[in-house]
Amino acid sequence: MSKNYHTNTRAAAVSGSFYPNNPVELRAVLNDYFQPYANQMADSNVCALIVPHAGYIFSGSVAAAGYAQLDPERQYKRIFLIGPAHRTYVGGASINYKVDFYETPLGNVAVDIETCKQLINSNSDFIYHPQGDVEEHSLEVQLPFLQYRLKHVPPIVPIVMSSEGVPALQRMAETLKPYFNSENLFVISSDFSHYTDYEKACRVDGRTGEAIENLDPRLFIEALVGNSKENDNKLVTSACGQSAILLLLLLINREKNIHVEHLVYKNSGDSKYGDKDQVVGYHAFAFTRDNISSENKSKNNSETFTLTKAEKLTLLHIARQSITNRLLKSDHPIYQNKEITPALRKECGAFVTLHKDGKLRGCIGHIIGDQPLCETIEEMSVAAAFRDPRFHPLQREELSRIEIEISVLTPLKLIHSIDEFTLGKDGIFIEKDGRSGTFLPQVANETGWSEEEFLGHCSRDKAGLGWNGWINANLYTYEAIVFNEADML
C-alpha cells in the first residue's frame, strides 16, 4: 500500500510492521480476533476502554476483547484517543490538530480539529508537538479496530502524553470533564509491565489491574509505587500509558454511575512468538455508564428541595471565588465548612450560566447529582468560564463584567406523555440510544418558543436525534431553582 503524504493526512507509520498493510489481510486478521465474541451482546453504554497497543500478533486478541464490547450501531460524537508518546518527549499532552485525517489501510479517520484547538486554548498542559506522534504507534494501532467494529467511526481527538505529575493530570481531567459524557468514547491505549519474567509480570499486572478495577486514582498510584519497590531491574514500567490511565481514573473519580469490567489479561509470553523471560503485559478493561433510563430511584424522587437566601448567596460566592481563583492563580478559601449546610451537601444536578453585558458568556452543568451541590457549583463555574467550547476562556478583564446565574435542579422524573410537561416550568431531558440533551426551564422564556419548538430544538440541537426524535425517546422533566447575583442585591 502506498502511503499518503498529503500535508493534511497523518501517514500510517507502523502498518506492515505492527499490523498488516494489506486491507484484505488486515480485515481477515481482525475477523479472527473478533470471532470469539461473535455471539456476545454489545453494550451501547460503553464510555471508555483500556486496550493494549503492541504488535497484533502479541496483543491483538486482548484489544479485540475490549472493542468487542462496543455496539457496532452506536454513533459516538467523537472518540478521545489517548496514549503514551514512546519516541518523543512532548512535555505534557500533545494534540495533533494539524492534520485532517489519520491514514490506515482501511481508509482515513477524520480528526475533530475544532475540539483539539479548544482543548489547547483552554489549558496550557495541552500543546501541539510537531513530532508528537509522527512515528508513534500507540494511537495508530487502535484505529483499524475501531474501523472494523463500528459502522460509523466519528472524528477522533488524538492525544499522546509524556509522563506527568498528578497536578498536571488533575488540570487535564478538569478540562476534559465536560466531554466525559454519554456522547463520547474515551480509548486509553496502554501496555502494562515491561520486560520482567512471565510469573512476575502476572503478579505485577494483577496488582495494577486490581487498582484499576477499584476506580481509585490513589490505589493506582500506590500499585505503581509498590511494583517499583520489588527491586527488579528488569521491570522498566508497570504501564507505559500510566499517565493516560490515571487521567481516566481522575475523570471517573466520584462518578457513581460508572462501572468497570476487567475483560482479559495476557502477556507476550502467551504468544507463540514470545518468550517467557522478558514479557510485556496486556489488559483490556471496559467502562460503562448507567443507562439514564434505569436510574429510576433518583429520577422519580418527588422530594421537595428548597434553598434559603443565605444558601443561595453561599453558592454564588463559591462560583465567583472559584472563577477568580482560577484567573488570578490564587488559593483564596472558597468557603468555610460552617457555611456548608445539609442542603448544600445534597447531591443535586446544577448548571452555572455566565452573562456578560446581558449576553451569554458560558454555561456548563451536570444534570444528575453525583456529588455535593457545593462541589458541583465549584466545578461547573470554572467549566462555564473556561471550558464551554462555544466561547474562548474567560479573561481577567472580563471578570467584573460577568453576572453569574445558578440553576439547581430537582431530581429527574420520567414522564409517559407530553401532557405531563409544562412549558416554562419544567426543564426537559431527552435520551435515546446513548444520545441525550437538555434544556433548562428558563430557555422557554428566553426564546419564546412554543412547546413543539422547545422539544424539537432540544431533540435536534442538543440530543442529535432530529426534530421529531423526542417522540420515540425517553423523556424526563425537572424543575430548577434559578437565582443570580442581581436577585441577591
TIVONU-622054 format. One record per residue (C-alpha): residue number from 1; x, y, z. Coordinates in steps of 0.5 Angstrom, whole numbers, plus 500, padded with zeros to 3 digits. Example, Ala and Ser with C-alpha at 12.3 -4.5 7.8 and 13.67 -1.06 7.14 Angstrom:
2
[1; [525; 491; 516]]
[2; [527; 498; 514]]
//
This chain:
489
[1; [500; 500; 500]]
[2; [503; 507; 498]]
[3; [503; 512; 504]]
[4; [499; 518; 503]]
[5; [504; 524; 505]]
[6; [499; 530; 504]]
[7; [500; 535; 509]]
[8; [493; 534; 512]]
[9; [494; 527; 513]]
[10; [498; 524; 518]]
[11; [501; 518; 514]]
[12; [501; 511; 517]]
[13; [507; 510; 521]]
[14; [507; 502; 523]]
[15; [503; 499; 518]]
[16; [507; 493; 515]]
[17; [510; 492; 522]]
[18; [505; 492; 528]]
[19; [499; 490; 523]]
[20; [498; 488; 516]]
[21; [499; 494; 511]]
[22; [494; 490; 506]]
[23; [487; 492; 508]]
[24; [484; 485; 506]]
[25; [489; 481; 510]]
[26; [488; 486; 516]]
[27; [481; 485; 516]]
[28; [482; 478; 516]]
[29; [486; 478; 522]]
[30; [481; 483; 525]]
[31; [476; 478; 524]]
[32; [480; 472; 527]]
[33; [481; 476; 533]]
[34; [473; 478; 534]]
[35; [471; 471; 532]]
[36; [470; 469; 540]]
[37; [466; 475; 541]]
[38; [461; 474; 535]]
[39; [455; 472; 539]]
[40; [457; 477; 545]]
[41; [452; 482; 547]]
[42; [455; 489; 546]]
[43; [453; 495; 550]]
[44; [451; 502; 548]]
[45; [453; 505; 555]]
[46; [461; 504; 554]]
[47; [464; 510; 555]]
[48; [472; 508; 556]]
[49; [476; 503; 554]]
[50; [483; 501; 556]]
[51; [487; 497; 551]]
[52; [494; 495; 549]]
[53; [498; 497; 543]]
[54; [503; 492; 542]]
[55; [504; 489; 535]]
[56; [498; 485; 534]]
[57; [501; 478; 534]]
[58; [502; 480; 541]]
[59; [496; 484; 544]]
[60; [491; 484; 538]]
[61; [487; 479; 542]]
[62; [487; 483; 548]]
[63; [485; 489; 544]]
[64; [479; 486; 541]]
[65; [476; 483; 547]]
[66; [476; 491; 549]]
[67; [473; 493; 542]]
[68; [468; 487; 542]]
[69; [464; 491; 548]]
[70; [462; 497; 543]]
[71; [456; 497; 540]]
[72; [457; 497; 532]]
[73; [451; 501; 531]]
[74; [453; 506; 537]]
[75; [454; 513; 534]]
[76; [459; 517; 538]]
[77; [460; 524; 537]]
[78; [468; 524; 538]]
[79; [473; 519; 540]]
[80; [478; 521; 545]]
[81; [484; 517; 543]]
[82; [490; 518; 549]]
[83; [496; 514; 549]]
[84; [504; 515; 551]]
[85; [509; 518; 547]]
[86; [514; 513; 546]]
[87; [519; 516; 542]]
[88; [519; 524; 543]]
[89; [518; 527; 550]]
[90; [512; 532; 549]]
[91; [513; 536; 555]]
[92; [505; 535; 557]]
[93; [500; 532; 553]]
[94; [501; 534; 545]]
[95; [494; 534; 541]]
[96; [495; 533; 533]]
[97; [490; 539; 530]]
[98; [495; 540; 524]]
[99; [492; 534; 520]]
[100; [485; 533; 518]]
[101; [486; 525; 518]]
[102; [490; 519; 520]]
[103; [491; 514; 515]]
[104; [490; 507; 516]]
[105; [490; 501; 511]]
[106; [482; 501; 512]]
[107; [482; 508; 510]]
[108; [482; 515; 513]]
[109; [480; 517; 520]]
[110; [478; 524; 521]]
[111; [480; 529; 526]]
[112; [476; 533; 531]]
[113; [480; 540; 529]]
[114; [476; 545; 533]]
[115; [476; 540; 539]]
[116; [483; 540; 539]]
[117; [484; 547; 538]]
[118; [479; 548; 544]]
[119; [483; 544; 549]]
[120; [490; 547; 547]]
[121; [487; 554; 548]]
[122; [483; 552; 555]]
[123; [489; 549; 558]]
[124; [497; 550; 557]]
[125; [498; 543; 559]]
[126; [495; 541; 552]]
[127; [500; 543; 547]]
[128; [502; 541; 540]]
[129; [509; 538; 539]]
[130; [511; 537; 531]]
[131; [514; 531; 533]]
[132; [509; 528; 538]]
[133; [506; 522; 534]]
[134; [509; 522; 527]]
[135; [512; 516; 528]]
[136; [508; 514; 534]]
[137; [504; 507; 535]]
[138; [500; 508; 541]]
[139; [494; 511; 538]]
[140; [495; 509; 530]]
[141; [494; 501; 532]]
[142; [488; 503; 535]]
[143; [484; 506; 529]]
[144; [483; 499; 525]]
[145; [480; 496; 531]]
[146; [475; 502; 531]]
[147; [474; 502; 524]]
[148; [473; 494; 524]]
[149; [468; 495; 530]]
[150; [464; 501; 529]]
[151; [459; 502; 523]]
[152; [460; 510; 524]]
[153; [467; 512; 526]]
[154; [467; 519; 529]]
[155; [472; 524; 529]]
[156; [478; 523; 534]]
[157; [482; 527; 539]]
[158; [489; 524; 538]]
[159; [493; 526; 545]]
[160; [500; 523; 546]]
[161; [503; 524; 553]]
[162; [509; 524; 557]]
[163; [509; 522; 564]]
[164; [506; 528; 568]]
[165; [505; 529; 575]]
[166; [499; 529; 579]]
[167; [497; 536; 579]]
[168; [498; 537; 571]]
[169; [494; 531; 570]]
[170; [488; 534; 575]]
[171; [488; 540; 571]]
[172; [488; 536; 565]]
[173; [482; 532; 568]]
[174; [478; 538; 570]]
[175; [479; 541; 562]]
[176; [477; 534; 559]]
[177; [471; 533; 564]]
[178; [465; 537; 560]]
[179; [467; 532; 555]]
[180; [467; 526; 559]]
[181; [459; 524; 558]]
[182; [455; 520; 554]]
[183; [456; 523; 547]]
[184; [464; 521; 547]]
[185; [468; 515; 548]]
[186; [475; 515; 551]]
[187; [480; 510; 549]]
[188; [486; 509; 553]]
[189; [492; 506; 550]]
[190; [497; 502; 554]]
[191; [501; 496; 555]]
[192; [503; 494; 562]]
[193; [509; 491; 565]]
[194; [515; 491; 561]]
[195; [521; 486; 561]]
[196; [520; 482; 567]]
[197; [519; 475; 567]]
[198; [513; 471; 566]]
[199; [511; 470; 573]]
[200; [513; 477; 576]]
[201; [509; 480; 570]]
[202; [503; 476; 572]]
[203; [504; 478; 579]]
[204; [505; 486; 578]]
[205; [500; 487; 573]]
[206; [495; 483; 577]]
[207; [496; 489; 583]]
[208; [496; 494; 578]]
[209; [489; 491; 575]]
[210; [486; 491; 581]]
[211; [487; 498; 583]]
[212; [484; 500; 576]]
[213; [478; 496; 578]]
[214; [477; 500; 584]]
[215; [477; 506; 580]]
[216; [481; 510; 585]]
[217; [487; 514; 583]]
[218; [490; 514; 590]]
[219; [490; 506; 590]]
[220; [493; 506; 582]]
[221; [499; 511; 584]]
[222; [500; 506; 590]]
[223; [500; 500; 586]]
[224; [505; 503; 581]]
[225; [510; 505; 587]]
[226; [509; 498; 590]]
[227; [511; 495; 584]]
[228; [517; 499; 583]]
[229; [520; 497; 590]]
[230; [520; 490; 588]]
[231; [527; 491; 586]]
[232; [527; 488; 580]]
[233; [532; 492; 575]]
[234; [528; 488; 569]]
[235; [521; 492; 571]]
[236; [522; 498; 567]]
[237; [515; 500; 568]]
[238; [508; 498; 571]]
[239; [505; 501; 565]]
[240; [507; 505; 559]]
[241; [501; 509; 559]]
[242; [500; 510; 566]]
[243; [499; 518; 566]]
[244; [493; 516; 561]]
[245; [490; 511; 565]]
[246; [491; 516; 571]]
[247; [488; 521; 567]]
[248; [482; 517; 566]]
[249; [481; 515; 573]]
[250; [481; 522; 575]]
[251; [476; 523; 570]]
[252; [472; 518; 573]]
[253; [473; 520; 580]]
[254; [467; 520; 585]]
[255; [462; 519; 579]]
[256; [458; 513; 582]]
[257; [454; 511; 575]]
[258; [461; 509; 572]]
[259; [463; 501; 573]]
[260; [469; 498; 570]]
[261; [470; 490; 568]]
[262; [476; 487; 567]]
[263; [476; 483; 561]]
[264; [482; 479; 560]]
[265; [490; 479; 562]]
[266; [495; 476; 557]]
[267; [502; 478; 556]]
[268; [507; 477; 551]]
[269; [509; 470; 554]]
[270; [503; 467; 552]]
[271; [504; 468; 544]]
[272; [508; 463; 540]]
[273; [512; 469; 538]]
[274; [514; 471; 545]]
[275; [519; 468; 550]]
[276; [518; 468; 558]]
[277; [524; 471; 560]]
[278; [522; 478; 558]]
[279; [515; 480; 557]]
[280; [510; 485; 556]]
[281; [503; 485; 560]]
[282; [497; 487; 556]]
[283; [490; 488; 560]]
[284; [483; 490; 557]]
[285; [478; 494; 561]]
[286; [471; 497; 559]]
[287; [468; 502; 563]]
[288; [460; 503; 562]]
[289; [456; 509; 565]]
[290; [449; 507; 567]]
[291; [443; 508; 562]]
[292; [440; 514; 565]]
[293; [433; 511; 564]]
[294; [435; 506; 569]]
[295; [436; 511; 575]]
[296; [429; 511; 577]]
[297; [431; 512; 584]]
[298; [434; 519; 583]]
[299; [429; 521; 578]]
[300; [422; 519; 581]]
[301; [424; 522; 587]]
[302; [419; 527; 589]]
[303; [422; 530; 595]]
[304; [422; 538; 596]]
[305; [428; 541; 596]]
[306; [429; 549; 597]]
[307; [435; 554; 599]]
[308; [435; 559; 603]]
[309; [437; 566; 601]]
[310; [444; 565; 605]]
[311; [445; 559; 602]]
[312; [444; 562; 595]]
[313; [449; 567; 597]]
[314; [454; 562; 599]]
[315; [453; 558; 592]]
[316; [454; 565; 588]]
[317; [460; 566; 593]]
[318; [463; 560; 591]]
[319; [462; 561; 584]]
[320; [465; 567; 583]]
[321; [471; 566; 588]]
[322; [473; 559; 584]]
[323; [473; 563; 578]]
[324; [477; 569; 581]]
[325; [482; 564; 584]]
[326; [483; 561; 577]]
[327; [484; 567; 574]]
[328; [489; 570; 579]]
[329; [492; 563; 580]]
[330; [490; 564; 588]]
[331; [489; 559; 593]]
[332; [484; 564; 597]]
[333; [479; 560; 601]]
[334; [473; 559; 597]]
[335; [468; 557; 603]]
[336; [468; 556; 610]]
[337; [466; 549; 613]]
[338; [461; 552; 617]]
[339; [458; 555; 611]]
[340; [456; 549; 608]]
[341; [449; 547; 611]]
[342; [446; 540; 610]]
[343; [442; 543; 603]]
[344; [449; 545; 600]]
[345; [452; 538; 602]]
[346; [446; 535; 598]]
[347; [447; 531; 591]]
[348; [444; 535; 586]]
[349; [445; 537; 579]]
[350; [446; 544; 577]]
[351; [448; 549; 572]]
[352; [452; 555; 572]]
[353; [451; 561; 567]]
[354; [455; 567; 566]]
[355; [453; 573; 562]]
[356; [457; 579; 560]]
[357; [453; 585; 558]]
[358; [447; 582; 558]]
[359; [449; 576; 553]]
[360; [451; 569; 554]]
[361; [458; 568; 556]]
[362; [458; 561; 558]]
[363; [454; 555; 561]]
[364; [456; 548; 564]]
[365; [453; 544; 568]]
[366; [451; 537; 571]]
[367; [444; 534; 570]]
[368; [445; 529; 575]]
[369; [447; 530; 582]]
[370; [453; 525; 583]]
[371; [457; 530; 589]]
[372; [455; 535; 594]]
[373; [452; 541; 591]]
[374; [457; 546; 593]]
[375; [463; 542; 590]]
[376; [458; 542; 583]]
[377; [458; 549; 583]]
[378; [465; 550; 585]]
[379; [467; 545; 579]]
[380; [461; 548; 574]]
[381; [463; 555; 575]]
[382; [470; 554; 573]]
[383; [468; 550; 567]]
[384; [463; 555; 565]]
[385; [468; 560; 565]]
[386; [474; 557; 562]]
[387; [471; 550; 558]]
[388; [465; 552; 555]]
[389; [467; 550; 547]]
[390; [463; 556; 545]]
[391; [467; 561; 548]]
[392; [474; 563; 549]]
[393; [476; 562; 556]]
[394; [475; 568; 561]]
[395; [480; 573; 561]]
[396; [482; 577; 567]]
[397; [479; 584; 565]]
[398; [472; 581; 564]]
[399; [471; 579; 571]]
[400; [468; 585; 573]]
[401; [463; 585; 568]]
[402; [460; 578; 568]]
[403; [454; 576; 572]]
[404; [453; 569; 575]]
[405; [447; 565; 575]]
[406; [446; 559; 578]]
[407; [440; 553; 577]]
[408; [440; 548; 582]]
[409; [436; 542; 579]]
[410; [431; 538; 582]]
[411; [431; 530; 581]]
[412; [429; 528; 574]]
[413; [422; 525; 573]]
[414; [420; 520; 568]]
[415; [414; 522; 564]]
[416; [410; 518; 560]]
[417; [406; 523; 556]]
[418; [408; 530; 554]]
[419; [402; 533; 558]]
[420; [406; 532; 564]]
[421; [411; 537; 561]]
[422; [409; 545; 563]]
[423; [413; 549; 558]]
[424; [417; 555; 562]]
[425; [416; 551; 569]]
[426; [420; 544; 567]]
[427; [426; 543; 564]]
[428; [427; 537; 559]]
[429; [432; 532; 559]]
[430; [431; 527; 552]]
[431; [435; 521; 552]]
[432; [435; 515; 547]]
[433; [441; 510; 545]]
[434; [446; 513; 549]]
[435; [445; 520; 546]]
[436; [442; 526; 550]]
[437; [440; 533; 551]]
[438; [437; 538; 556]]
[439; [434; 545; 556]]
[440; [433; 549; 563]]
[441; [426; 551; 564]]
[442; [428; 558; 563]]
[443; [430; 557; 556]]
[444; [423; 557; 554]]
[445; [422; 564; 557]]
[446; [429; 567; 554]]
[447; [427; 564; 547]]
[448; [419; 565; 547]]
[449; [419; 558; 543]]
[450; [413; 554; 543]]
[451; [412; 547; 547]]
[452; [414; 544; 540]]
[453; [420; 548; 538]]
[454; [422; 547; 545]]
[455; [422; 540; 544]]
[456; [424; 540; 537]]
[457; [430; 544; 538]]
[458; [433; 540; 544]]
[459; [432; 534; 541]]
[460; [435; 536; 534]]
[461; [440; 541; 537]]
[462; [442; 538; 544]]
[463; [441; 531; 543]]
[464; [442; 530; 536]]
[465; [436; 526; 535]]
[466; [433; 530; 529]]
[467; [427; 535; 530]]
[468; [422; 529; 532]]
[469; [427; 525; 535]]
[470; [424; 526; 542]]
[471; [417; 523; 540]]
[472; [420; 516; 541]]
[473; [426; 518; 546]]
[474; [426; 517; 554]]
[475; [423; 524; 557]]
[476; [425; 527; 564]]
[477; [422; 533; 567]]
[478; [426; 537; 572]]
[479; [425; 544; 576]]
[480; [430; 549; 577]]
[481; [431; 554; 583]]
[482; [434; 559; 579]]
[483; [438; 565; 582]]
[484; [443; 570; 580]]
[485; [447; 576; 583]]
[486; [443; 581; 581]]
[487; [437; 578; 585]]
[488; [441; 578; 591]]
[489; [442; 585; 592]]
//
